[in-house]
Amino acid sequence: MRLGMIVATTVLAVANSTQAARPAKAQKVTSTPGRTQVAAPVPLVHRPAPDAIAEAQRLYDALEYDLVAPLASQALSDPNITLDQKLAAYQLQGSALAIVGDPVDAERPFLLLFTVRPDFSLPDDTPPKIKSVFAKVKGEFDAVRDAQEAQQRKELAATIDIVGSLPVEANGGRPLRFEFNVGDPRGVVRSVRVQYRKKGEPDFLSLPLRRNVRGAWVGVVPGEWTASDVAFTVEASLIVADQKGPLKRLGEPFATVAVSAGELARQLPVPVWGFGTAAGVTGAVTVAAAGVTILTRVQNADFRSKLDRATADNPADGRDIVAQQQLGESLNVAVVASWATAGVAAVVTGVLALFTNWSGEDLDLALLPTDTAPEQSTVAATVDAH
């Protein structure tokens, strides 16, 4: 394949294309059966790139292919040539050489054309002989480019570190939770998703994971999907992707998760931290009530002691006794109120205990930013082919 040798000179050719050797004269080429004859040289008038390209296009349309290539070369030697003009000159040069010259010589202008614009295509009415050379160069160019891109993506994937593993087993009727940490030193990761299906089904469902406040990628398949009267197997894989597509995969082609039979579990709305908060408040109120009770007993004991020590010769201070009596009555009310509050808090905590999710299997939405909470509808709505 000659493309390797051509590619080796492409960069140098593009850099020096504006200083290419100026053609001195065009040679009129005539064809006879079995051989090619070169007529007397036709002098070329120096033209700037726009004029040379316009004249080359006119001759190309008039099928004067033997005069097109020299004009295209003259245009490429113009230091003021623009990018679009350079593309037009490469196209005309390659097309003319494909018709009247050696097809191998036509490959280089087309390769330079792809170097500038890889997605370039010829008009539909282009002669088949030109299309054949163009398609050959295009195929070889794409093969080299794809190989280079594949190697670059392989090296990029090697920098991605996935911490975590797909579950091995799960309970039917319970949410199936996924959590991974993805090391991304170059910051290229744009999405992390889990593809999953029940064994035997033709298509995979896709669960997009979202980052929580700890930086982990999390997502959950709801218990409605895992509920089943019989045990079954889930096939799943983790796919990390950048803006160009999948970059790294965990589970190749997929990992299996054994799901036991089970009905849809009752959804308990209270997280463990909610019960813990209520229990903490109950404890604090109880301690406060105990403190008020002790203070009240001390106050009442002091009040009775003063009354017992009072005599006719040494009467108690009336204002002090009244004030202390009023304080004692207030403390008695506070004792009743504080213990009543503690009782109510204890009842509330007990009720919350009945609705607390102790298993920890449900996704803790409190750990997710509000703008990245997982959308359960996308679990069943997005389908990826295997």
Summary of the structure (lengths in Angstrom):
residues: 386
radius of gyration: 42.3
end to end distance: 35.5
largest distance: 153.7
contacts: 1091
relative contact order: 0.09
helix: 50%
strand: 22%
